[in-house]
Amino acid sequence: MAKKIHSSGFGKDFIWGVSTAAFQIEGAHDKHGKGPSIWDIFSSKKGNIRGNETAKTSCDFYHRYKEDIDLMKSLNIPNFRFSISWSRILPTGTGKINPEGIAFYNRVIDYCLELGITPWATLYHWDLPHALELKGGWTNREVLQWLEEYTKICAQSFGDRVKYWMVLNEPMVFTGGGYFLGVHAPGKKRLRNFLPAVHHAQLAQGRIGRLLRKIVPNSKVGTTFSCSYIVPKNNSQRNLRAAKRVDALLNRLFIEPVLGLGYPTKDLPILRRLKPYILPGDMEESAFQFDFIGIQNYTREVIQHNYFVPYIKAKIIEAPKRNVRTTLMDWEVYPPSIYEMIRKYDAYSNMPNIVITENGAAFHDTFTKGKIKDKNRKQYLKDHLEQVLKAKNEGLNVHGYFVWTLTDNFEWAEGYHPSFGLVHVDFKTQKRTVKKSGKWYRGFLKVT
């Protein structure tokens, strides 16, 4: 019989929670003074989102936050990671504050604390105010001043009750998807947009980290990175070098400047083209000693050399073509990936505490007599937690784990097709139903 895994095996100080994002769950896209974000605009244009779906209502967390926080409490979840919608606080990105937006997040934070749930706030989870994108968005260095203004408002409004803060969510994804590939908001393409967006996002981490620590002195400040275990198709020199380039792009681009190591230009020469955007003192400002680093892992990628792919000369071999188990996102199910990424980040000499701030999976759920069976998700979570425990038992610097996500929601360009939630949402009626994976997580977290 397989050994039963339980949260107590990780130690009493290990941090457990769920993660969400404002745009994916809140709905109320134009209610009570909220301005449009780049995702409101991007998702309103036909062809950008699977099925032309939008997040105008989504899970309606804006109106149903108590119901969802009650669900967290019932599932024994002690920490709630959510993001703040910039355009709900500042409808045009700068200037006049929207008091209704401040009031909403005060209600969310206060209700969490009333139920004994610790709030973890992410400042930027991809939803830049549209008014700022009209000025260049992340390609405009002024984004740093805009973000500072927004951060000051959030820190001063909520910092008396919110101890844990994250600056950015997955900068590689929102710069790559939004400013190079054009598959995410704001839909820009080409290197000339990607490079300045990268450098400005990189600068934001250190600058905003310092600002948060100044305004909220007792805070714990972090930022979060997407990461995937990268392996070559085989051990040919061309494939090994291709894998190293992809690893530098996907896993090292944003963490190494934070650690004072600069950009990984040696292994990814295209990054030398960042030079025109780097002003004197920038790299010193980029380096910052965060209290924790959030890593967000879902899968691994297998890489082969490809001469025709510009800049990196490498190609990801899609998981469905490799005859491996996959999720609805066509990502390989490969639990050791999370262990390997903890090990990789832990190997940096001055690495802060590591917290897994996202891990989860989208699968087809089975509906039977009002119950929702999702054994694949349950197994995915269990297998990945076993890998996290392995890392912890080996003395690696991992201190927490957050499931992505609480409720099924709007999954960016994929719309509502992939469901990651521990709780099913009927988007027509807004009825919530705890899935088998949610019940399993409740038992896993139960204090014994």
C-alpha positions as CSV (number, residue, x, y, z in Angstrom):
1,M,0.0,0.0,0.0
2,A,1.3,3.4,-0.9
3,K,2.4,5.6,2.0
4,K,-0.2,8.3,2.9
5,I,1.1,11.8,2.7
6,H,0.0,14.5,5.1
7,S,0.9,18.1,5.7
8,S,2.3,17.3,9.2
9,G,5.2,15.6,7.5
10,F,6.5,18.9,6.3
11,G,6.9,20.4,9.7
12,K,4.7,22.9,11.7
13,D,6.1,26.0,10.1
14,F,5.6,25.0,6.5
15,I,3.2,27.4,4.7
16,W,0.1,26.0,2.9
17,G,-2.4,27.9,0.7
18,V,-4.2,28.5,-2.6
19,S,-3.4,31.1,-5.3
20,T,-5.7,33.2,-7.5
21,A,-5.5,36.2,-9.7
22,A,-7.8,39.2,-9.8
23,F,-8.6,39.2,-13.5
24,Q,-9.3,35.5,-13.6
25,I,-11.9,35.4,-10.8
26,E,-13.3,38.8,-9.9
27,G,-15.6,39.7,-12.7
28,A,-17.3,43.0,-12.2
29,H,-15.2,44.3,-15.0
30,D,-16.7,47.8,-15.1
31,K,-18.4,48.0,-11.7
32,H,-17.9,50.7,-9.1
33,G,-15.4,52.8,-10.9
34,K,-13.0,50.1,-12.2
35,G,-11.2,51.1,-15.4
36,P,-10.3,48.7,-18.3
37,S,-7.1,46.7,-18.1
38,I,-5.1,45.4,-21.1
39,W,-6.8,42.0,-20.5
40,D,-10.3,43.5,-20.7
41,I,-9.4,45.0,-24.1
42,F,-7.5,42.0,-25.4
43,S,-10.2,39.5,-24.4
44,S,-12.9,41.6,-26.0
45,K,-11.4,41.2,-29.5
46,K,-12.5,38.2,-31.5
47,G,-10.0,35.5,-32.1
48,N,-7.7,36.3,-29.1
49,I,-9.4,33.9,-26.6
50,R,-10.6,30.4,-27.2
51,G,-14.3,30.5,-28.0
52,N,-14.2,34.3,-27.8
53,E,-14.9,34.0,-24.1
54,T,-14.4,36.9,-21.6
55,A,-13.8,37.4,-17.9
56,K,-16.5,40.0,-17.5
57,T,-18.2,37.9,-14.9
58,S,-16.0,34.8,-14.5
59,C,-16.4,33.5,-10.9
60,D,-17.9,36.8,-9.7
61,F,-15.5,36.8,-6.8
62,Y,-16.1,40.6,-6.5
63,H,-19.6,39.9,-5.2
64,R,-19.1,36.3,-3.8
65,Y,-15.8,36.8,-2.0
66,K,-17.3,35.7,1.3
67,E,-18.6,32.5,-0.1
68,D,-15.2,31.6,-1.6
69,I,-13.3,32.6,1.6
70,D,-15.8,30.5,3.6
71,L,-14.9,27.6,1.2
72,M,-11.2,28.1,2.0
73,K,-11.9,27.9,5.7
74,S,-14.0,24.7,5.2
75,L,-11.1,23.2,3.3
76,N,-8.6,24.0,6.1
77,I,-6.7,26.4,3.9
78,P,-4.7,28.8,6.1
79,N,-3.2,31.2,3.5
80,F,-4.8,32.9,0.5
81,R,-2.8,34.4,-2.3
82,F,-4.7,36.9,-4.4
83,S,-3.8,39.8,-6.6
84,I,-4.9,43.4,-6.6
85,S,-6.4,44.8,-9.8
86,W,-4.4,47.9,-10.6
87,S,-7.3,49.4,-12.6
88,R,-9.7,48.8,-9.8
89,I,-7.5,51.0,-7.5
90,L,-6.4,53.5,-10.2
91,P,-8.9,53.4,-13.1
92,T,-6.5,55.2,-15.5
93,G,-3.3,53.8,-13.9
94,T,-2.3,57.0,-12.2
95,G,-3.9,60.0,-10.6
96,K,-7.4,59.7,-9.0
97,I,-7.9,56.8,-6.6
98,N,-11.1,54.8,-6.8
99,P,-12.3,54.5,-3.2
100,E,-14.6,51.6,-4.1
101,G,-11.6,49.6,-5.2
102,I,-9.8,50.3,-1.9
103,A,-13.0,49.3,0.0
104,F,-13.3,46.0,-1.9
105,Y,-9.9,44.8,-1.0
106,N,-10.3,46.0,2.6
107,R,-13.4,43.8,2.8
108,V,-11.5,40.8,1.4
109,I,-8.6,41.2,3.7
110,D,-10.7,41.8,6.8
111,Y,-12.9,38.8,6.1
112,C,-9.8,36.6,5.6
113,L,-8.4,37.8,9.0
114,E,-11.8,37.3,10.6
115,L,-11.7,33.6,9.6
116,G,-8.0,33.2,10.6
117,I,-6.8,33.1,7.0
118,T,-3.5,34.9,6.2
119,P,-3.7,37.2,3.1
120,W,-0.8,37.2,0.6
121,A,-1.1,40.0,-1.9
122,T,0.4,40.1,-5.4
123,L,0.7,43.7,-6.8
124,Y,0.9,42.8,-10.5
125,H,-0.7,39.7,-12.0
126,W,-0.7,40.8,-15.7
127,D,-3.6,43.3,-15.7
128,L,-2.0,46.6,-16.5
129,P,-4.5,49.5,-16.8
130,H,-5.3,50.0,-20.5
131,A,-4.6,53.7,-20.2
132,L,-1.0,53.0,-19.4
133,E,-0.6,50.6,-22.3
134,L,-1.6,53.5,-24.6
135,K,1.5,55.1,-23.3
136,G,3.7,52.1,-24.1
137,G,3.0,49.9,-21.1
138,W,6.0,47.8,-20.0
139,T,8.0,49.1,-23.0
140,N,8.0,52.6,-21.5
141,R,10.5,53.1,-18.7
142,E,7.9,55.4,-17.0
143,V,6.1,52.2,-16.0
144,L,8.4,52.2,-13.0
145,Q,7.0,55.5,-11.7
146,W,3.5,54.3,-12.4
147,L,4.0,51.1,-10.5
148,E,5.6,53.0,-7.6
149,E,2.5,55.3,-7.3
150,Y,0.2,52.2,-7.4
151,T,2.4,50.4,-4.9
152,K,2.4,53.2,-2.4
153,I,-1.4,53.4,-2.4
154,C,-1.7,49.6,-1.9
155,A,1.0,49.5,0.8
156,Q,-0.4,52.4,2.7
157,S,-4.0,51.1,2.4
158,F,-3.5,47.5,3.3
159,G,0.0,47.2,4.8
160,D,-1.3,47.4,8.4
161,R,-3.0,44.0,7.8
162,V,-1.1,42.4,4.9
163,K,2.3,41.0,5.9
164,Y,3.2,39.0,2.8
165,W,3.6,40.8,-0.6
166,M,4.7,39.7,-4.0
167,V,5.8,42.3,-6.6
168,L,5.3,40.5,-10.0
169,N,3.7,37.3,-11.2
170,E,5.8,35.5,-13.7
171,P,7.5,38.3,-15.6
172,M,8.8,35.9,-18.2
173,V,5.3,35.0,-19.2
174,F,3.8,38.4,-19.3
175,T,6.7,39.9,-21.2
176,G,7.1,36.9,-23.5
177,G,3.4,36.2,-24.1
178,G,2.4,39.8,-24.2
179,Y,5.3,41.7,-25.8
180,F,7.0,39.1,-28.0
181,L,4.6,36.3,-29.1
182,G,1.4,38.4,-28.9
183,V,-0.7,35.6,-27.6
184,H,-1.4,37.4,-24.3
185,A,-2.4,41.0,-23.6
186,P,-1.5,43.5,-24.9
187,G,-0.8,41.4,-28.0
188,K,2.5,43.0,-29.0
189,K,5.1,41.2,-30.9
190,R,8.8,41.4,-31.9
191,L,12.1,41.8,-30.0
192,R,11.9,45.6,-30.0
193,N,8.9,45.3,-27.6
194,F,10.1,42.3,-25.6
195,L,13.6,43.6,-24.6
196,P,12.5,46.9,-23.0
197,A,9.6,45.1,-21.3
198,V,12.0,42.6,-19.9
199,H,14.4,45.2,-18.5
200,H,11.7,47.4,-17.0
201,A,10.0,44.3,-15.4
202,Q,13.4,43.3,-14.0
203,L,14.0,46.8,-12.6
204,A,10.6,46.8,-11.1
205,Q,11.3,43.9,-8.8
206,G,14.2,45.5,-6.9
207,R,12.7,49.0,-6.9
208,I,9.2,47.9,-5.7
209,G,10.7,45.4,-3.2
210,R,12.6,48.3,-1.5
211,L,9.5,50.5,-1.6
212,L,7.4,47.8,0.1
213,R,9.9,47.2,2.8
214,K,10.2,50.9,3.5
215,I,6.4,51.5,3.8
216,V,5.6,48.2,5.5
217,P,8.7,47.6,7.7
218,N,7.6,44.2,9.1
219,S,6.5,42.8,5.7
220,K,7.8,39.7,4.0
221,V,8.5,40.7,0.4
222,G,8.8,38.3,-2.5
223,T,8.3,38.0,-6.2
224,T,7.3,35.0,-8.3
225,F,8.8,33.2,-11.3
226,S,7.5,30.6,-13.7
227,C,9.9,27.8,-14.2
228,S,10.0,24.4,-16.1
229,Y,12.6,21.7,-15.8
230,I,14.5,21.8,-19.1
231,V,16.1,18.7,-20.6
232,P,17.6,18.1,-24.1
233,K,16.1,15.5,-26.5
234,N,19.3,13.6,-26.3
235,N,22.9,14.3,-25.3
236,S,24.1,15.6,-28.7
237,Q,26.1,18.8,-28.3
238,R,23.7,20.8,-30.4
239,N,20.7,19.7,-28.2
240,L,22.6,20.3,-25.0
241,R,23.5,23.8,-26.0
242,A,19.9,24.4,-27.2
243,A,18.6,23.3,-23.8
244,K,21.0,25.6,-22.0
245,R,19.7,28.6,-24.1
246,V,16.1,27.8,-23.3
247,D,16.9,27.3,-19.6
248,A,18.6,30.7,-19.6
249,L,15.5,32.3,-21.2
250,L,12.8,30.5,-19.2
251,N,14.4,29.9,-15.8
252,R,17.3,32.3,-15.3
253,L,16.5,35.6,-17.1
254,F,14.8,37.2,-14.1
255,I,16.2,35.5,-11.0
256,E,19.9,36.0,-11.8
257,P,19.8,39.8,-11.9
258,V,17.9,39.8,-8.6
259,L,20.7,37.8,-7.1
260,G,23.3,40.3,-8.4
261,L,24.5,38.0,-11.1
262,G,23.3,40.1,-14.1
263,Y,21.6,38.8,-17.2
264,P,22.7,35.3,-18.4
265,T,24.1,36.7,-21.7
266,K,26.9,34.1,-21.9
267,D,24.4,31.3,-22.4
268,L,21.8,33.4,-24.3
269,P,23.7,36.0,-26.5
270,I,20.6,37.7,-27.8
271,L,20.3,39.3,-24.3
272,R,23.3,41.5,-25.3
273,R,20.7,43.5,-27.2
274,L,19.3,44.7,-23.8
275,K,22.3,47.1,-23.6
276,P,20.6,50.2,-25.0
277,Y,17.9,50.0,-22.3
278,I,20.3,49.5,-19.4
279,L,21.2,52.9,-17.7
280,P,24.0,53.4,-15.2
281,G,23.1,51.9,-11.9
282,D,20.3,49.7,-13.3
283,M,21.9,46.4,-12.5
284,E,22.8,47.5,-9.0
285,E,19.1,48.5,-8.5
286,S,17.9,45.1,-9.9
287,A,19.7,43.2,-7.2
288,F,17.6,42.9,-4.1
289,Q,17.5,40.5,-1.1
290,F,13.9,39.3,-1.1
291,D,12.5,37.5,1.9
292,F,11.3,34.7,-0.3
293,I,11.1,33.8,-4.0
294,G,7.9,32.2,-5.3
295,I,8.5,29.5,-8.0
296,Q,5.6,28.3,-10.1
297,N,6.0,24.9,-11.7
298,Y,3.7,22.8,-13.7
299,T,5.7,20.6,-16.1
300,R,9.0,20.0,-17.9
301,E,10.1,20.8,-21.4
302,V,12.1,18.7,-23.8
303,I,14.3,20.7,-26.2
304,Q,16.0,20.1,-29.5
305,H,18.2,22.3,-31.6
306,N,16.4,24.0,-34.5
307,Y,18.3,26.3,-36.8
308,F,15.2,28.1,-38.1
309,V,13.9,29.4,-34.7
310,P,15.2,32.9,-34.4
311,Y,17.4,34.1,-31.5
312,I,17.5,30.8,-29.5
313,K,17.9,28.2,-32.3
314,A,15.9,25.8,-30.2
315,K,12.4,24.2,-30.2
316,I,10.2,22.7,-27.5
317,I,9.1,19.2,-28.5
318,E,5.4,19.3,-27.7
319,A,4.3,16.8,-25.0
320,P,1.5,15.2,-27.2
321,K,4.1,14.4,-29.8
322,R,6.2,12.6,-27.2
323,N,3.5,10.0,-26.2
324,V,3.5,11.1,-22.5
325,R,0.7,11.8,-20.0
326,T,-0.6,15.3,-20.5
327,T,-3.1,17.8,-18.9
328,L,-5.8,19.7,-20.7
329,M,-3.2,22.4,-21.4
330,D,-1.1,19.7,-23.3
331,W,1.6,19.9,-20.6
332,E,3.4,16.8,-19.6
333,V,2.6,15.3,-16.2
334,Y,6.1,15.0,-14.8
335,P,6.2,15.3,-11.0
336,P,10.0,15.3,-10.6
337,S,10.1,18.6,-12.4
338,I,9.1,20.5,-9.2
339,Y,11.9,18.8,-7.2
340,E,14.4,19.6,-9.9
341,M,13.4,23.3,-9.9
342,I,13.6,23.5,-6.2
343,R,17.1,22.0,-6.4
344,K,18.1,24.3,-9.2
345,Y,17.1,27.5,-7.4
346,D,18.4,26.3,-4.1
347,A,21.8,25.9,-5.7
348,Y,22.3,29.7,-5.9
349,S,24.5,30.8,-3.0
350,N,22.4,33.7,-1.8
351,M,18.9,32.3,-2.6
352,P,16.1,33.5,-0.3
353,N,13.5,31.1,1.1
354,I,11.7,29.3,-1.7
355,V,7.9,29.0,-1.7
356,I,6.0,27.1,-4.3
357,T,3.4,29.9,-5.1
358,E,1.6,27.9,-7.9
359,N,1.3,24.2,-8.8
360,G,-1.8,22.5,-10.2
361,A,-3.3,20.9,-13.2
362,A,-6.3,21.1,-15.6
363,F,-8.0,17.8,-16.4
364,H,-11.5,16.6,-17.5
365,D,-13.7,16.3,-14.4
366,T,-16.3,13.6,-14.1
367,F,-19.8,14.5,-12.9
368,T,-21.7,11.7,-11.1
369,K,-24.9,12.2,-9.1
370,G,-24.0,15.8,-8.1
371,K,-20.4,14.8,-7.2
372,I,-17.3,15.7,-9.1
373,K,-14.5,13.2,-9.4
374,D,-11.2,14.4,-10.5
375,K,-8.8,11.6,-9.6
376,N,-6.2,12.8,-12.0
377,R,-5.9,16.2,-10.3
378,K,-5.8,14.5,-6.9
379,Q,-3.0,12.2,-8.0
380,Y,-1.1,15.1,-9.7
381,L,-1.2,17.1,-6.4
382,K,-0.2,14.1,-4.3
383,D,2.7,13.2,-6.6
384,H,4.0,16.7,-6.7
385,L,3.8,17.2,-3.0
386,E,5.8,14.0,-2.6
387,Q,8.5,15.6,-4.7
388,V,8.4,18.8,-2.6
389,L,8.7,16.7,0.6
390,K,11.6,14.9,-1.0
391,A,13.3,18.2,-1.5
392,K,12.6,19.4,2.0
393,N,13.8,16.1,3.5
394,E,17.1,16.6,1.6
395,G,17.5,19.9,3.3
396,L,16.6,22.1,0.3
397,N,15.3,25.6,1.1
398,V,11.6,25.1,0.4
399,H,9.1,26.6,2.9
400,G,5.7,26.6,1.4
401,Y,3.2,25.3,-1.2
402,F,0.2,27.0,-2.8
403,V,-2.2,25.1,-5.1
404,W,-3.3,26.7,-8.3
405,T,-6.2,27.3,-7.8
406,L,-9.3,27.5,-5.5
407,T,-12.1,27.7,-8.1
408,D,-12.3,27.0,-11.8
409,N,-11.8,30.3,-13.6
410,F,-11.0,32.2,-16.7
411,E,-7.7,30.8,-17.9
412,W,-6.3,33.6,-20.0
413,A,-6.1,32.8,-23.8
414,E,-7.6,29.3,-23.1
415,G,-10.9,30.8,-21.8
416,Y,-12.9,28.4,-19.6
417,H,-11.8,25.2,-21.3
418,P,-9.1,24.2,-18.8
419,S,-10.3,23.9,-15.2
420,F,-7.6,24.0,-12.5
421,G,-9.9,24.5,-9.5
422,L,-10.3,22.4,-6.3
423,V,-13.8,23.7,-6.5
424,H,-16.0,23.5,-9.6
425,V,-18.0,26.6,-10.7
426,D,-21.1,26.4,-12.8
427,F,-20.6,29.7,-14.6
428,K,-24.3,29.9,-15.5
429,T,-25.5,29.7,-12.0
430,Q,-22.3,30.4,-10.0
431,K,-22.9,27.3,-7.9
432,R,-19.7,26.0,-6.2
433,T,-19.1,22.3,-5.8
434,V,-16.0,21.0,-4.0
435,K,-14.3,18.4,-6.1
436,K,-12.7,15.2,-4.8
437,S,-9.3,16.9,-5.1
438,G,-10.6,19.7,-2.8
439,K,-11.8,17.1,-0.3
440,W,-8.5,15.4,-0.5
441,Y,-6.6,18.7,0.1
442,R,-8.9,19.4,3.1
443,G,-7.9,16.0,4.7
444,F,-4.3,16.6,3.8
445,L,-4.3,19.9,5.6
446,K,-6.4,18.8,8.6
447,V,-4.6,19.4,11.9
448,T,-4.0,16.1,13.6
